């Protein structure tokens, strides 16, 4: 059981690293994060349909893999304490 969870955990770790590195860089920078006029999201077609773009799909995949990472980490911790 521990071996299977460990293998799945390693695969998720590698996939998560690849997905994070494959994401496009944010061009807005620190100025937009602090409220400056650095090209923040406005109410346009792109911002409304962001979930359908490549960037939106990569963001959803990152969140999904992160949740799986946390679940397998908790599972490994639980199995190690048995």
C-alpha positions as CSV (number, residue, x, y, z in Angstrom):
1,X,0.0,0.0,0.0
2,X,2.8,2.4,0.9
3,X,4.7,1.7,-2.3
4,X,1.6,2.3,-4.5
5,X,0.9,5.7,-2.8
6,X,4.6,6.6,-3.0
7,X,4.7,5.9,-6.8
8,X,1.5,7.9,-7.4
9,X,2.9,10.7,-5.3
10,X,6.1,10.9,-7.3
11,X,4.1,10.9,-10.6
12,X,1.9,13.7,-9.3
13,X,5.0,15.7,-8.2
14,X,6.6,15.4,-11.6
15,X,3.4,16.3,-13.4
16,X,2.9,19.3,-11.1
17,X,6.4,20.5,-11.8
18,X,5.8,20.2,-15.6
19,X,2.5,21.9,-15.5
20,X,3.8,24.8,-13.4
21,X,6.8,25.3,-15.7
22,X,4.6,25.1,-18.8
23,X,2.4,28.0,-17.7
24,X,2.9,31.3,-19.5
25,X,4.4,34.1,-17.4
26,X,2.2,36.8,-16.1
27,X,3.1,40.1,-17.7
28,X,1.4,42.4,-15.2
29,X,4.0,42.1,-12.5
30,X,4.1,43.4,-9.0
31,X,2.5,46.8,-9.9
32,X,-0.8,45.2,-10.8
33,X,-0.8,43.0,-7.7
34,X,-0.5,46.1,-5.5
35,X,-3.3,47.9,-7.3
36,X,-1.4,49.9,-9.8
37,X,-2.4,50.2,-13.5
38,X,-0.3,47.3,-14.8
39,X,-2.9,45.7,-17.0
40,X,-5.2,44.0,-14.5
41,X,-8.3,42.1,-15.6
42,X,-10.9,44.4,-17.1
43,X,-14.4,43.3,-18.0
44,X,-13.8,42.1,-21.5
45,X,-14.3,39.0,-23.6
46,X,-11.0,37.4,-22.6
47,X,-11.5,37.9,-18.8
48,X,-15.0,36.4,-19.1
49,X,-13.9,33.3,-21.0
50,X,-10.5,32.8,-19.3
51,X,-11.4,29.3,-18.2
52,X,-11.6,28.2,-21.8
53,X,-8.1,29.4,-22.8
54,X,-4.9,27.5,-22.5
55,X,-3.9,29.6,-19.5
56,X,-7.2,28.8,-17.8
57,X,-6.9,25.1,-18.4
58,X,-3.4,25.1,-17.1
59,X,-4.5,26.9,-13.9
60,X,-7.3,24.4,-13.4
61,X,-4.9,21.5,-13.9
62,X,-2.5,23.0,-11.4
63,X,-5.2,23.3,-8.8
64,X,-6.3,19.7,-9.5
65,X,-2.8,18.3,-9.2
66,X,-2.1,20.3,-6.0
67,X,-5.2,18.8,-4.4
68,X,-4.0,15.3,-5.4
69,X,-0.6,16.2,-4.0
70,X,-2.1,17.1,-0.6
71,X,-4.3,14.0,-0.5
72,X,-1.3,11.7,-1.3
73,X,0.9,13.5,1.2
74,X,-1.8,13.0,3.9
75,X,-2.2,9.3,2.8
76,X,1.6,8.7,3.0
77,X,1.6,10.3,6.5
78,X,-1.3,8.1,7.6
79,X,0.3,4.9,6.2
80,X,3.6,5.7,7.8
81,X,2.0,6.0,11.3
82,X,0.3,2.6,11.1
